[in-house]
Amino acid sequence: MKDALLVAIGAALDGVDIGFCAFDSQDRTIGWNATFLSIFPEHDGHVYVGEPYAENLRRFYSLRLHADQINEIDRYIAEGIQRHQTQRRPYEFDYRNSRLRVSSVEIGKFGRLRVWRKVAMLLTHVERPASSTLTLAGLDARAALERLADGVLVVNLANNVLWANPAFLVLYGLSSLEKAVGKDFESLYRGAWRGKEDASFAQSLHRLTESQLYPGAPFELMLPGERCIRVVEQRGNVDGRGYFVHVDITHIKRQQQALAEAEERYRLLAHYSSDIIFLVESGTITYASPALTELLGWRADEVCGQAIVKFCHPGDLAQANAALRSLEGQSEAGYRARALCRNGGYLWVEARARVLPEKLHANAGRLVINVRNISARKAVEDELENARLRLQKLASTDGLTGLANRRKLDETLTAEFRRHQRESTSFSLIIIDVDHFKKLNDNHGHQVGDIVLRQLGLILLQSAQRAGDLAARLGGEEFVLVLTGVGAERALIVAENLRMLVSASKFDSRLDVPVTISIGVATNEGCATVEDMLGRADAALYEAKRSGRNRVCN
């Protein structure tokens, strides 16, 4: 049945030009198709059922490695087996003038299935480096690339630099684009380290060299000052150019190191304290080690004879039951849960359940379950997750007013414009500018000016109470209201009410004149782009100010 299924899978994948090779749980070959042999002709006539994956890799690397690398073939094979056993996401690499995308999936006790698909043909000619004024062909995005916080590098087929954005130049200490064009990246990387070379430089240089064997696979490089850069490549399907993104992940690495150090401290503590060991038969506890009392407060006689799941938090019960049921098809399973303490509280634990050898069926057999206190690790993970959420919120919030910032506004406008285009509905944009704000600052000071901006922000929030509405600070004394599902007539009413509310509001006792605002209103009707809509609203605002301020125009 299994052989027939493999033949059927192979034939089906041949029909869509996808190569596959299947391996059992011991990494021995059990099946392949014709497309696999066409992609990797070195295996034709050599691969056989039962062949260890290591031999498969030996043929592959015998052709792929350079002469000065062949003496390290055993290391490459070991690393290839490691990737084979742990791959969770697809990746791409170049082989025989093709870009290949490889995916791998583990199929329980069956083993592992790997599939390959050609995603592009690679050019074999070399593009000559252009001048530093290279225009990105077919794109109107150069300005955007130049403003990216991440480094962007474009190289030709010979890996000579064609173009780089300012962020890349800053990362690698280059004063101008001319310093990079025509050179290969390795020479730029060496230049960034000149006079500061250390062990991390040598290791990174080795990774850079090895990355050429696996184009498309992300890799990391170190820079002076313990900075870490993650590099991701994509080759053009037609022109053969290489497009590299260089992301400074130093902060992330430091967070990971802090988490790793916290986990190491936890493991050190756990080493000197005993885990709880449960012996379970048919779901019932028959033995509990003395550590039970230290961690959870229970005595062994109080838990023996009870169902193990009775001591699991109701919110974690489904996960625990699923893990224990999975033991019907495997010998080991793990899960996290909150364990019930004798005092009625709960403690985060990590449980590792194993089927004892003499019994293979989990429900009718005996299990040994090791339970470890992970409350410290969980607290660190929760803290990091909360920090991530806080940073995410800060990235989209104006620090002074608490309103959405320009970045959030741009995202919302783009999304709403597309949605309303699809649904052929209206939405409106209101731009607000505080009249004579510079004079207010000059006469009363920036502290009073900030108070005015903050209170105006609160007023705007009251006008953006519906789901989908957004109040944002555009910059300086300019604000924006996005009103979803609102046409021109209703938007003008909202704007006029807002203008009157601001005029009637008391902002600060030190102000001897009322605060007024000028407002420009625009709708998406007749606008081809978000920029058109913003332009109309801005023009209306200009007209309101030109006409004497403290008024609404559209």
Secondary structure, DSSP 8 states (H G I E B T S, - for coil): -HHHHHHHHHHHHHTTTEEEEEE-TTSBEEEE-HHHHHH-GGGTTT--TT-BHHHHHHHHHHHHS-TTTGGGHHHHHHHHHHHHHH--S-EEEEETTEEEEEEEEEEGGGEEEEEEEEEEE---S------TT---TT-S-HHHHHH-SSEEEEE-TT-BEEEE-HHHHHHTT-SSGGGTTTSBHHHHHHHHHTT---HHHHHHHHHHHHHTTSTTS-EEEEETTTEEEEEEEEE-TTT--EEEEEEE-HHHHHHHHHHHHHHHHHHHHHHTS--EEEEEETTEEEEE-THHHHHH---HHHHTTSBGGGGB-GGGHHHHHHHHHGGGTSSEEEEEEEEE-TTS-EEEEEEEEEE-TT---TTTSEEEEEEEE-HHHHHHHHHHHHHHHHHHHHTTB-TTT-SB-HHHHHHHHHHHHHHHHHHT--EEEEEEEETTHHHHHHHH-HHHHHHHHHHHHHHHHHT--STT-EEEEEETTEEEEEEET--HHHHHHHHHHHHHHHHH----TT-SS---EEEEEEESTT-SSHHHHHHHHHHHHHHHHHTTSSSEE-
